[in-house]
Amino acid sequence: MEHHYYVNSGKFLLCFLHVLQLLWGTSGLDSATIESDRLALLDFKSRITQDPLQIMSSWNDSTSFCYWIGVECSPVDGRVTILNLESKKLVGSIPPSLGNLTSLTGFNLRHNNFRGQIPEEIGHIQGLQDLNLSHNYFGGEIPMNLTHCTGLKALDVHYKELVGWIPDRLSSLLQLEFLRLGGNHLTGIIPAWIWNFSSLKTLSLTMNNLNGSIPNELGKLSGLGFFQLYGNNLSGIVGNLDH
């Protein structure tokens, strides 16, 4: 009996150590991702060149980044879920490392003075649902990698300096409810696949350099309550919406 007792005790000890190892591994993984979030935020801070409201002064290691102005975290794992710096008079650019905030669901820089290009790495944030970069000075093209953010419900890049065609690969964003691409320098035609966005409630393509005919399929968007197409070189008329 003693022999079996010690064998069972040994098995229990090994099992206990294995559980500890798993727990330590999970904790280590969480720590690694949290540290990655912290570094991404600090890199974002380093790209701010003007901060008249001193928003970034709260972004320091004297407190958890979850308490920094504009940052919200998950109560479950401590990852960054929201970055909202709307109307903070910030001047700067978005670093590629922002794509390391892979738990981000909302990113709002509306009404600031950000410049440069929107990094392709933003497509690494596959759980992103709300992206608002409107009323800034971003240039270049709409990032192709946004197609990986298939849960995106709101995309607002209104009033910027974007150029090029509306990428066909954006057709994968079938959850979109709010799409504003107006006030840029976009060219080409209005792609027919936009009318496959059956959940779309708001559509603005105004004040671009779009040409061609207004697709008849617009009438298929029965949930569309607001749309703007003026300020382009479009022909045709908008049919009745099937409400």
Secondary structure, 3 states (H helix, E strand, C coil): CHHHHHHHHHHHHHHHHHHHHHHHHHHHHHHHHHHHHHHHHHHHHHCEEECCCCHHHHCCCCCCHHHCCCEEECCCCCCEEEEECCCCCCEECCCHHHHHCCCCCEEECCCCEEEEECCHHHHHCCCCCEEECCCCEEEECCCHHHHHCCCCCEEECCCCEEEECCCHHHHHCCCCCEEECCCCEEEECCCHHHHHCCCCCEEECCCCEEEEECCHHHHHCCCCCEEECCCCEEECCCCCCCC
